[in-house]
Amino acid sequence: MDEGLIYEVLSVVGEIPAGKVATYGQIAGLIGREKNARLVGRILRLSAGYGHYPCHRVVDHTGRTAPGWPEQAGLLREEGVCFLKNGHVDLRKARWEG
């Protein structure tokens, strides 16, 4: 995978402030790759090898946290992110408008 693209995605993720979230698709759009939300997800899975980034602040388009990462919701709650009854992030309140 192109390291320039990896750093481009991680740079956007690094801008998401505490208490806010962005979606995979939103990040893809911000880097000019509107149809590459899954690519963003793959890059975030590799992020530990590139430094410390707040990847827990990225959710899917419905506000669902990453499957297999139960700590993500706890990290978001610690930052004050609101959740709906179904366990998804309340995107109306927490979405970052980057």
N, CA, C and O atoms as CSV, one atom per row, in Angstrom:
chain,resi,resn,atom,element,x,y,z
A,1,MET,N,N,0.853,-1.184,0.000
A,1,MET,CA,C,0.000,0.000,0.000
A,1,MET,C,C,0.894,1.241,0.000
A,1,MET,O,O,1.957,1.251,0.621
A,2,ASP,N,N,0.464,2.258,-0.684
A,2,ASP,CA,C,1.202,3.503,-0.827
A,2,ASP,C,C,1.316,4.225,0.514
A,2,ASP,O,O,0.305,4.583,1.118
A,3,GLU,N,N,2.542,4.437,0.976
A,3,GLU,CA,C,2.740,5.094,2.273
A,3,GLU,C,C,2.235,6.530,2.276
A,3,GLU,O,O,1.790,7.020,3.314
A,4,GLY,N,N,2.294,7.208,1.144
A,4,GLY,CA,C,1.768,8.567,1.071
A,4,GLY,C,C,0.270,8.589,1.363
A,4,GLY,O,O,-0.221,9.475,2.061
A,5,LEU,N,N,-0.435,7.625,0.832
A,5,LEU,CA,C,-1.874,7.508,1.070
A,5,LEU,C,C,-2.142,7.190,2.538
A,5,LEU,O,O,-3.060,7.741,3.146
A,6,ILE,N,N,-1.337,6.303,3.092
A,6,ILE,CA,C,-1.495,5.951,4.511
A,6,ILE,C,C,-1.359,7.197,5.375
A,6,ILE,O,O,-2.198,7.447,6.241
A,7,TYR,N,N,-0.316,7.973,5.147
A,7,TYR,CA,C,-0.119,9.178,5.950
A,7,TYR,C,C,-1.185,10.235,5.682
A,7,TYR,O,O,-1.517,11.019,6.571
A,8,GLU,N,N,-1.719,10.261,4.474
A,8,GLU,CA,C,-2.794,11.200,4.161
A,8,GLU,C,C,-4.030,10.877,4.997
A,8,GLU,O,O,-4.640,11.774,5.578
A,9,VAL,N,N,-4.395,9.608,5.057
A,9,VAL,CA,C,-5.536,9.184,5.872
A,9,VAL,C,C,-5.261,9.458,7.343
A,9,VAL,O,O,-6.106,10.022,8.038
A,10,LEU,N,N,-4.091,9.065,7.820
A,10,LEU,CA,C,-3.778,9.239,9.240
A,10,LEU,C,C,-3.694,10.704,9.638
A,10,LEU,O,O,-4.000,11.058,10.776
A,11,SER,N,N,-3.286,11.547,8.715
A,11,SER,CA,C,-3.254,12.981,8.985
A,11,SER,C,C,-4.662,13.517,9.260
A,11,SER,O,O,-4.862,14.310,10.181
A,12,VAL,N,N,-5.628,13.080,8.460
A,12,VAL,CA,C,-7.019,13.489,8.676
A,12,VAL,C,C,-7.519,12.947,10.017
A,12,VAL,O,O,-8.147,13.674,10.786
A,13,VAL,N,N,-7.242,11.681,10.294
A,13,VAL,CA,C,-7.676,11.078,11.555
A,13,VAL,C,C,-7.084,11.845,12.736
A,13,VAL,O,O,-7.751,12.039,13.752
A,14,GLY,N,N,-5.847,12.274,12.600
A,14,GLY,CA,C,-5.195,13.034,13.661
A,14,GLY,C,C,-5.851,14.374,13.959
A,14,GLY,O,O,-5.635,14.939,15.032
A,15,GLU,N,N,-6.643,14.890,13.036
A,15,GLU,CA,C,-7.330,16.173,13.224
A,15,GLU,C,C,-8.665,16.045,13.951
A,15,GLU,O,O,-9.218,17.052,14.393
A,16,ILE,N,N,-9.192,14.839,14.084
A,16,ILE,CA,C,-10.501,14.661,14.716
A,16,ILE,C,C,-10.350,14.985,16.211
A,16,ILE,O,O,-9.569,14.335,16.906
A,17,PRO,N,N,-11.083,15.971,16.702
A,17,PRO,CA,C,-10.928,16.354,18.106
A,17,PRO,C,C,-11.597,15.365,19.066
A,17,PRO,O,O,-12.511,14.631,18.690
A,18,ALA,N,N,-11.130,15.366,20.287
A,18,ALA,CA,C,-11.737,14.539,21.331
A,18,ALA,C,C,-13.218,14.882,21.440
A,18,ALA,O,O,-13.598,16.050,21.360
A,19,GLY,N,N,-14.040,13.874,21.621
A,19,GLY,CA,C,-15.477,14.069,21.750
A,19,GLY,C,C,-16.224,14.087,20.434
A,19,GLY,O,O,-17.444,14.250,20.412
A,20,LYS,N,N,-15.503,13.921,19.335
A,20,LYS,CA,C,-16.113,13.902,18.003
A,20,LYS,C,C,-15.708,12.629,17.280
A,20,LYS,O,O,-14.721,11.990,17.647
A,21,VAL,N,N,-16.465,12.259,16.257
A,21,VAL,CA,C,-16.136,11.109,15.423
A,21,VAL,C,C,-16.277,11.483,13.956
A,21,VAL,O,O,-16.965,12.443,13.605
A,22,ALA,N,N,-15.618,10.715,13.112
A,22,ALA,CA,C,-15.782,10.828,11.669
A,22,ALA,C,C,-16.099,9.430,11.160
A,22,ALA,O,O,-15.830,8.440,11.840
A,23,THR,N,N,-16.665,9.352,9.976
A,23,THR,CA,C,-16.943,8.048,9.373
A,23,THR,C,C,-15.844,7.704,8.373
A,23,THR,O,O,-15.111,8.572,7.900
A,24,TYR,N,N,-15.753,6.415,8.067
A,24,TYR,CA,C,-14.775,5.978,7.072
A,24,TYR,C,C,-15.006,6.705,5.752
A,24,TYR,O,O,-14.059,7.170,5.118
A,25,GLY,N,N,-16.263,6.800,5.345
A,25,GLY,CA,C,-16.594,7.476,4.095
A,25,GLY,C,C,-16.278,8.956,4.124
A,25,GLY,O,O,-15.845,9.523,3.121
A,26,GLN,N,N,-16.489,9.575,5.254
A,26,GLN,CA,C,-16.177,10.996,5.394
A,26,GLN,C,C,-14.678,11.225,5.196
A,26,GLN,O,O,-14.274,12.157,4.502
A,27,ILE,N,N,-13.867,10.380,5.803
A,27,ILE,CA,C,-12.422,10.513,5.651
A,27,ILE,C,C,-12.018,10.265,4.204
A,27,ILE,O,O,-11.177,10.982,3.663
A,28,ALA,N,N,-12.610,9.255,3.574
A,28,ALA,CA,C,-12.326,8.987,2.171
A,28,ALA,C,C,-12.647,10.217,1.321
A,28,ALA,O,O,-11.877,10.572,0.429
A,29,GLY,N,N,-13.760,10.854,1.590
A,29,GLY,CA,C,-14.130,12.058,0.851
A,29,GLY,C,C,-13.164,13.207,1.068
A,29,GLY,O,O,-12.861,13.956,0.140
A,30,LEU,N,N,-12.682,13.344,2.289
A,30,LEU,CA,C,-11.758,14.435,2.601
A,30,LEU,C,C,-10.415,14.290,1.901
A,30,LEU,O,O,-9.713,15.281,1.697
A,31,ILE,N,N,-10.052,13.069,1.534
A,31,ILE,CA,C,-8.791,12.878,0.809
A,31,ILE,C,C,-9.021,12.709,-0.696
A,31,ILE,O,O,-8.106,12.352,-1.439
A,32,GLY,N,N,-10.258,12.970,-1.133
A,32,GLY,CA,C,-10.560,12.907,-2.558
A,32,GLY,C,C,-10.785,11.514,-3.101
A,32,GLY,O,O,-10.652,11.297,-4.305
A,33,ARG,N,N,-11.123,10.562,-2.245
A,33,ARG,CA,C,-11.379,9.184,-2.669
A,33,ARG,C,C,-12.738,8.746,-2.130
A,33,ARG,O,O,-12.831,7.805,-1.341
A,34,GLU,N,N,-13.778,9.431,-2.557
A,34,GLU,CA,C,-15.128,9.268,-2.029
A,34,GLU,C,C,-15.620,7.829,-1.952
A,34,GLU,O,O,-16.397,7.492,-1.058
A,35,LYS,N,N,-15.191,6.993,-2.851
A,35,LYS,CA,C,-15.697,5.614,-2.911
A,35,LYS,C,C,-14.767,4.604,-2.222
A,35,LYS,O,O,-14.897,3.399,-2.436
A,36,ASN,N,N,-13.838,5.089,-1.404
A,36,ASN,CA,C,-12.843,4.209,-0.807
A,36,ASN,C,C,-12.922,4.129,0.718
A,36,ASN,O,O,-11.891,4.140,1.391
A,37,ALA,N,N,-14.132,4.050,1.267
A,37,ALA,CA,C,-14.298,3.940,2.713
A,37,ALA,C,C,-13.634,2.680,3.262
A,37,ALA,O,O,-13.048,2.709,4.344
A,38,ARG,N,N,-13.721,1.583,2.529
A,38,ARG,CA,C,-13.104,0.331,2.999
A,38,ARG,C,C,-11.586,0.432,3.032
A,38,ARG,O,O,-10.934,-0.147,3.901
A,39,LEU,N,N,-11.037,1.165,2.090
A,39,LEU,CA,C,-9.594,1.397,2.083
A,39,LEU,C,C,-9.180,2.132,3.359
A,39,LEU,O,O,-8.158,1.810,3.964
A,40,VAL,N,N,-9.972,3.111,3.759
A,40,VAL,CA,C,-9.696,3.836,5.006
A,40,VAL,C,C,-9.669,2.855,6.172
A,40,VAL,O,O,-8.779,2.923,7.020
A,41,GLY,N,N,-10.631,1.949,6.219
A,41,GLY,CA,C,-10.662,0.947,7.282
A,41,GLY,C,C,-9.424,0.076,7.290
A,41,GLY,O,O,-8.885,-0.227,8.355
A,42,ARG,N,N,-8.967,-0.328,6.124
A,42,ARG,CA,C,-7.751,-1.155,6.046
A,42,ARG,C,C,-6.543,-0.377,6.550
A,42,ARG,O,O,-5.702,-0.917,7.269
A,43,ILE,N,N,-6.464,0.876,6.175
A,43,ILE,CA,C,-5.346,1.710,6.624
A,43,ILE,C,C,-5.374,1.862,8.150
A,43,ILE,O,O,-4.331,1.800,8.801
A,44,LEU,N,N,-6.545,2.056,8.706
A,44,LEU,CA,C,-6.628,2.224,10.159
A,44,LEU,C,C,-6.202,0.961,10.897
A,44,LEU,O,O,-5.654,1.046,11.996
A,45,ARG,N,N,-6.442,-0.188,10.319
A,45,ARG,CA,C,-5.979,-1.438,10.943
A,45,ARG,C,C,-4.454,-1.495,10.997
A,45,ARG,O,O,-3.896,-2.167,11.864
A,46,LEU,N,N,-3.777,-0.807,10.090
A,46,LEU,CA,C,-2.310,-0.784,10.047
A,46,LEU,C,C,-1.707,0.374,10.828
A,46,LEU,O,O,-0.484,0.475,10.934
A,47,SER,N,N,-2.523,1.229,11.364
A,47,SER,CA,C,-2.053,2.507,11.912
A,47,SER,C,C,-1.036,2.395,13.037
A,47,SER,O,O,-0.198,3.285,13.182
A,48,ALA,N,N,-1.078,1.350,13.826
A,48,ALA,CA,C,-0.145,1.225,14.951
A,48,ALA,C,C,1.308,1.240,14.483
A,48,ALA,O,O,2.196,1.659,15.225
A,49,GLY,N,N,1.547,0.794,13.277
A,49,GLY,CA,C,2.903,0.794,12.737
A,49,GLY,C,C,3.389,2.155,12.275
A,49,GLY,O,O,4.536,2.289,11.850
A,50,TYR,N,N,2.539,3.164,12.352
A,50,TYR,CA,C,2.878,4.497,11.844
A,50,TYR,C,C,2.810,5.577,12.917
A,50,TYR,O,O,2.913,6.762,12.600
A,51,GLY,N,N,2.643,5.202,14.151
A,51,GLY,CA,C,2.573,6.187,15.223
A,51,GLY,C,C,1.252,6.089,15.959
A,51,GLY,O,O,0.488,5.140,15.784
A,52,HIS,N,N,1.000,7.089,16.784
A,52,HIS,CA,C,-0.217,7.085,17.605
A,52,HIS,C,C,-1.246,8.030,16.989
A,52,HIS,O,O,-1.014,9.235,16.880
A,53,TYR,N,N,-2.369,7.473,16.593
A,53,TYR,CA,C,-3.458,8.249,16.003
A,53,TYR,C,C,-4.764,7.878,16.702
A,53,TYR,O,O,-4.919,6.743,17.155
A,54,PRO,N,N,-5.707,8.820,16.795
A,54,PRO,CA,C,-6.975,8.539,17.486
A,54,PRO,C,C,-7.965,7.772,16.605
A,54,PRO,O,O,-9.058,8.259,16.315
A,55,CYS,N,N,-7.575,6.586,16.190
A,55,CYS,CA,C,-8.404,5.784,15.287
A,55,CYS,C,C,-9.729,5.376,15.928
A,55,CYS,O,O,-10.675,5.017,15.226
A,56,HIS,N,N,-9.798,5.429,17.248
A,56,HIS,CA,C,-11.057,5.089,17.915
A,56,HIS,C,C,-12.148,6.097,17.589
A,56,HIS,O,O,-13.321,5.846,17.865
A,57,ARG,N,N,-11.783,7.226,17.010
A,57,ARG,CA,C,-12.756,8.268,16.664
A,57,ARG,C,C,-13.346,8.076,15.270
A,57,ARG,O,O,-13.992,8.983,14.746
A,58,VAL,N,N,-13.137,6.922,14.670
A,58,VAL,CA,C,-13.682,6.643,13.345
A,58,VAL,C,C,-14.679,5.494,13.460
A,58,VAL,O,O,-14.375,4.439,14.018
A,59,VAL,N,N,-15.876,5.721,12.919
A,59,VAL,CA,C,-16.963,4.739,12.974
A,59,VAL,C,C,-17.551,4.572,11.574
A,59,VAL,O,O,-17.190,5.307,10.656
A,60,ASP,N,N,-18.455,3.606,11.413
A,60,ASP,CA,C,-19.064,3.452,10.089
A,60,ASP,C,C,-20.184,4.475,9.887
A,60,ASP,O,O,-20.475,5.272,10.779
A,61,HIS,N,N,-20.801,4.447,8.722
A,61,HIS,CA,C,-21.792,5.470,8.358
A,61,HIS,C,C,-23.051,5.452,9.221
A,61,HIS,O,O,-23.827,6.407,9.202
A,62,THR,N,N,-23.258,4.377,9.973
A,62,THR,CA,C,-24.414,4.309,10.871
A,62,THR,C,C,-24.036,4.654,12.314
A,62,THR,O,O,-24.896,4.714,13.192
A,63,GLY,N,N,-22.736,4.881,12.548
A,63,GLY,CA,C,-22.272,5.174,13.902
A,63,GLY,C,C,-21.814,3.933,14.654
A,63,GLY,O,O,-21.505,4.000,15.844
A,64,ARG,N,N,-21.771,2.813,13.966
A,64,ARG,CA,C,-21.346,1.566,14.611
A,64,ARG,C,C,-19.835,1.556,14.789
A,64,ARG,O,O,-19.089,1.979,13.906
A,65,THR,N,N,-19.395,1.068,15.944
A,65,THR,CA,C,-17.968,0.952,16.204
A,65,THR,C,C,-17.414,-0.278,15.489
A,65,THR,O,O,-18.165,-1.104,14.971
A,66,ALA,N,N,-16.101,-0.383,15.472
A,66,ALA,CA,C,-15.438,-1.467,14.741
A,66,ALA,C,C,-15.698,-2.819,15.386
A,66,ALA,O,O,-15.539,-2.968,16.598
A,67,PRO,N,N,-16.093,-3.798,14.594
A,67,PRO,CA,C,-16.285,-5.142,15.140
A,67,PRO,C,C,-14.944,-5.698,15.625
A,67,PRO,O,O,-13.910,-5.489,14.991
A,68,GLY,N,N,-14.974,-6.395,16.734
A,68,GLY,CA,C,-13.756,-6.979,17.268
A,68,GLY,C,C,-12.893,-6.033,18.074
A,68,GLY,O,O,-11.778,-6.384,18.459
A,69,TRP,N,N,-13.397,-4.830,18.334
A,69,TRP,CA,C,-12.643,-3.855,19.119
A,69,TRP,C,C,-13.565,-3.287,20.197
A,69,TRP,O,O,-14.006,-2.143,20.096
A,70,PRO,N,N,-13.857,-4.080,21.225
A,70,PRO,CA,C,-14.807,-3.647,22.248
A,70,PRO,C,C,-14.352,-2.427,23.039
A,70,PRO,O,O,-15.187,-1.724,23.609
A,71,GLU,N,N,-13.065,-2.160,23.090
A,71,GLU,CA,C,-12.551,-1.004,23.833
A,71,GLU,C,C,-12.891,0.328,23.169
A,71,GLU,O,O,-12.871,1.370,23.825
A,72,GLN,N,N,-13.201,0.302,21.883
A,72,GLN,CA,C,-13.467,1.538,21.149
A,72,GLN,C,C,-14.604,2.335,21.778
A,72,GLN,O,O,-14.475,3.543,21.976
A,73,ALA,N,N,-15.706,1.680,22.092
A,73,ALA,CA,C,-16.851,2.390,22.674
A,73,ALA,C,C,-16.473,3.014,24.013
A,73,ALA,O,O,-16.886,4.135,24.310
A,74,GLY,N,N,-15.699,2.307,24.818
A,74,GLY,CA,C,-15.267,2.853,26.106
A,74,GLY,C,C,-14.405,4.088,25.939
A,74,GLY,O,O,-14.566,5.062,26.673
A,75,LEU,N,N,-13.493,4.058,24.982
A,75,LEU,CA,C,-12.646,5.225,24.719
A,75,LEU,C,C,-13.492,6.425,24.297
A,75,LEU,O,O,-13.245,7.550,24.733
A,76,LEU,N,N,-14.482,6.181,23.453
A,76,LEU,CA,C,-15.355,7.272,23.006
A,76,LEU,C,C,-16.202,7.809,24.155
A,76,LEU,O,O,-16.385,9.020,24.281
A,77,ARG,N,N,-16.713,6.921,24.985
A,77,ARG,CA,C,-17.520,7.363,26.133
A,77,ARG,C,C,-16.681,8.214,27.085
A,77,ARG,O,O,-17.174,9.198,27.635
A,78,GLU,N,N,-15.421,7.840,27.281
A,78,GLU,CA,C,-14.522,8.628,28.140
A,78,GLU,C,C,-14.349,10.042,27.612
A,78,GLU,O,O,-14.088,10.963,28.386
A,79,GLU,N,N,-14.489,10.228,26.304
A,79,GLU,CA,C,-14.365,11.552,25.687
A,79,GLU,C,C,-15.694,12.295,25.650
A,79,GLU,O,O,-15.757,13.433,25.186
A,80,GLY,N,N,-16.755,11.659,26.133
A,80,GLY,CA,C,-18.055,12.315,26.168
A,80,GLY,C,C,-18.917,12.111,24.944
A,80,GLY,O,O,-19.915,12.812,24.773
A,81,VAL,N,N,-18.562,11.175,24.090
A,81,VAL,CA,C,-19.360,10.896,22.893
A,81,VAL,C,C,-20.673,10.231,23.306
A,81,VAL,O,O,-20.679,9.300,24.112
A,82,CYS,N,N,-21.779,10.715,22.750
A,82,CYS,CA,C,-23.112,10.176,23.061
A,82,CYS,C,C,-23.419,8.968,22.185
A,82,CYS,O,O,-23.084,8.934,21.001
A,83,PHE,N,N,-24.066,7.977,22.797
A,83,PHE,CA,C,-24.482,6.773,22.087
A,83,PHE,C,C,-25.999,6.672,22.099
A,83,PHE,O,O,-26.664,7.154,23.017
A,84,LEU,N,N,-26.529,6.039,21.069
A,84,LEU,CA,C,-27.959,5.764,20.983
A,84,LEU,C,C,-28.266,4.461,21.721
A,84,LEU,O,O,-27.353,3.736,22.115
A,85,LYS,N,N,-29.537,4.171,21.902
A,85,LYS,CA,C,-29.947,2.943,22.595
A,85,LYS,C,C,-29.470,1.681,21.890
A,85,LYS,O,O,-29.270,0.652,22.535
A,86,ASN,N,N,-29.287,1.748,20.578
A,86,ASN,CA,C,-28.839,0.573,19.826
A,86,ASN,C,C,-27.322,0.350,19.923
A,86,ASN,O,O,-26.797,-0.588,19.323
A,87,GLY,N,N,-26.628,1.196,20.663
A,87,GLY,CA,C,-25.188,1.049,20.846
A,87,GLY,C,C,-24.342,1.768,19.820
A,87,GLY,O,O,-23.114,1.710,19.880
A,88,HIS,N,N,-24.982,2.451,18.872
A,88,HIS,CA,C,-24.250,3.212,17.862
A,88,HIS,C,C,-24.000,4.631,18.363
A,88,HIS,O,O,-24.750,5.148,19.190
A,89,VAL,N,N,-22.953,5.245,17.861
A,89,VAL,CA,C,-22.672,6.640,18.171
A,89,VAL,C,C,-23.797,7.506,17.611
A,89,VAL,O,O,-24.290,7.258,16.510
A,90,ASP,N,N,-24.195,8.512,18.366
A,90,ASP,CA,C,-25.198,9.467,17.897
A,90,ASP,C,C,-24.490,10.460,16.974
A,90,ASP,O,O,-23.925,11.453,17.432
A,91,LEU,N,N,-24.528,10.184,15.686
A,91,LEU,CA,C,-23.809,11.012,14.717
A,91,LEU,C,C,-24.357,12.432,14.634
A,91,LEU,O,O,-23.627,13.355,14.273
A,92,ARG,N,N,-25.616,12.615,14.958
A,92,ARG,CA,C,-26.165,13.981,14.938
A,92,ARG,C,C,-25.468,14.868,15.968
A,92,ARG,O,O,-25.337,16.074,15.758
A,93,LYS,N,N,-25.027,14.290,17.062
A,93,LYS,CA,C,-24.364,15.060,18.121
A,93,LYS,C,C,-22.856,15.004,18.060
A,93,LYS,O,O,-22.183,15.960,18.446
A,94,ALA,N,N,-22.310,13.893,17.577
A,94,ALA,CA,C,-20.864,13.678,17.703
A,94,ALA,C,C,-20.085,13.790,16.393
A,94,ALA,O,O,-18.855,13.750,16.416
A,95,ARG,N,N,-20.756,13.926,15.272
A,95,ARG,CA,C,-20.025,13.954,13.993
A,95,ARG,C,C,-19.161,15.195,13.869
A,95,ARG,O,O,-19.609,16.320,14.092
A,96,TRP,N,N,-17.921,14.957,13.511
A,96,TRP,CA,C,-16.956,16.035,13.248
A,96,TRP,C,C,-17.192,16.556,11.846
A,96,TRP,O,O,-17.345,15.782,10.901
A,97,GLU,N,N,-17.219,17.838,11.719
A,97,GLU,CA,C,-17.430,18.454,10.396
A,97,GLU,C,C,-16.100,18.966,9.851
A,97,GLU,O,O,-15.943,20.159,9.593
A,98,GLY,N,N,-15.150,18.061,9.679
A,98,GLY,CA,C,-13.795,18.422,9.269
A,98,GLY,C,C,-13.643,18.946,7.938
A,98,GLY,O,O,-12.530,19.271,7.526
